[in-house]
């Protein structure tokens, strides 16, 4: 056999594919024409590339181990440009692999940037009344967004025209530049400045969208707000946001719920709280009160002898639980109002009432304040 490809690469005959690849990459860096331009080195480089072509292919390596040189038979792989070899007789894709770890063009792992990109997501504030958050509502929501251009249908080109292959990068989406350094010549690759890495250019852009494939408009959509949402809740509408450039997929819409203040009720979770102020006579004698709830007007009974701080609970009069059955409660806090100004007759009647109850000279009831930690522990455990 005239040539020993194992010896050319400097590997054993039982070398693994990984060892063969590492040997080839090392030699390719040393012998590449950009680094060593003399003719003898170029010839040596061709031999290394040819050896790698055989030993990196399982079938060709098997033939070589059997004593048949694939490049000595004429046919596939023989000659200057066959078998994946370039005009100089060596595989350019493998050379690019050796230097950059990827192919030299779209078929070798590199490709132009995808010109179709996902659209931006949108956050929209939706103001709702308490009843709307409690029970849910269907709202018309208006917001600015990007939609597909009706003129070019997202292509970005004027009518009758089309995208053309970029003549600067030949459709690869990137350009290479060779610079000199202390290591020799170094090739760097960057996105094509003419097509921004897309591989195509628009020479006749759509007049309505200026080649972007989308236009901005204010749109109105009906959205369903579920029952039980709270102030600050975010609802995601997947795929309802801005359309991407060049007809790309839509982003999302995030609805941020803003609950308007209610004149009567304060919401705490799914419960509602309000305060009712009654005169001391109604608190002492009891009364029937009319209360406004989210469900309408209701009557409640104030027990005789009620005091400030008492809480009247109406079950299931609060907000609907989000994504669950049932509702919160309505908590009515009672405040007893003491009159600050009395006329003579009212004052006389009140003094007579105090005499009848033996409260005209009240002794007052005193109790310890908060005390220290030890007194509170003693009270809690009933210590004497």
Secondary structure, 3 states (H helix, E strand, C coil): CCCCHHHHHCCCCCCCHHHHHHHHHHHHHHHCCCCCCCHHHHHHHHHHHHHHHHHCCHHHHHHHHCCCCHHHCCCCCCCCCCCCCCCCCCCHHHHHHHHHCCCCCHHHCCCCCCCCCCCCCEEEEEEECHHHHHHCEEEEEEEEEEEECCCCCCCCECCCCCCEECCCCCCCCEEEEEEEECCEEEEEEEECCCCCCCCEECCCECCCCCCCCEEEEEEEEEEEECCCCCCCCEEEECCCCCCEHHHECCCCEEEEEEECCCCCCEEECCEEEEEEEEEHHHHHHCEEEEEEECCEEEEEEECCCCCCCCEEEECCCCCECCCCCCECCEEEEEEEECCCCCCHHHHHHHHHHHHHCCCCCCCCCCCCCCCCHHHHHHHHCCCC
